[in-house]
Amino acid sequence: MDKVDIISPNTISLLTTFQCTSSCKNCCFSCNPSIKEKMTLPQMKQYVDKSMDAYGESLKVLVLTGGECFLLGQSLPKIIRYATDKGLSVRVVTNGYWAKSYDVAYKKLSLLIDAGLKEINFSTGDDHLEWVLYDNIVYGMMAAGELGITCVVNVEQHDKSVFKAEQLRNDERLVPYFEKSKKNNTIFFVESSLWIKFNKDSDISYDKLLVTKEIAGGCKSLFSTIVINPYAQMLACCGLTSEQILPMRLGDITRRSIKELYDAQFEDFLKIWLYVEGSMNILKFVYEKRNIPFTTIIGHTCDTCAEIFKDPENISILREHYKEVIFKIFELVI
């Protein structure tokens, strides 16, 4: 069997902190205001440098997320400037707590754009709106639209969602910016993303329509991103369940190099299989071997991935039967 070539990453994603102004009941990282751990500016610079030393020109984007990356204070514009000077396009992901008025949002974003920021992503929906007002998202979007920066809003979606993306799309304050974006061929849009149930008391489920787009093809979150959390742990992806799946934790970057940890993934056939065929197809394979009825109404692809790993019997089945598919998978990836 030929060795799989290393697929170089194109993105660095720093989970800068798990501290957040919100305590969303279904937060994938259980973020809340009481968590104090944050990446320091020297640490973030070091992570950028070591990543670029390892993979050079293949890296195009730095994502600053969390938790809430705006809690980094003055370190936020500084790391944006540092990464921009290194040739990276910088994106931030935020809940928008800081956008308390249009003027405040405009001033804050202006400072970050002056530092080099190219894109802002807002997260909102039923859980987020318990903590951050709807108008904050509107003010943040208006400021982004006025300043001409790429702006994407991700709205939590499940079959019992109350807040819908259409509310933002139809908000009369935002309509001019959607029209401006079409005219100027810029990116200013709202999308719906499946929301995962992490709290057992949450009323979240999925219907087949919601998951249709999630089940096709392989997982492209793998082999694209260098993901580092606030505790210097490197992850295989930035998927919603990555912190809950032990094999997705690649190791401590204070003990092994970023390149060593990233490249070692290509010795893990299950990750390659996930990349090629996706979690839904692998779970279907396992359930057929176990004579368990299979339904595609599982949920988010990350939820399905967690389903594979949480049952030791699933892993036993994969160890026993992976040779049945190994030639097919390697032919598709090599």
Summary of the structure (lengths in Angstrom):
residues: 334
radius of gyration: 20.4
end to end distance: 10.2
largest distance: 60.5
contacts: 1084
relative contact order: 0.12
helix: 46%
strand: 16%
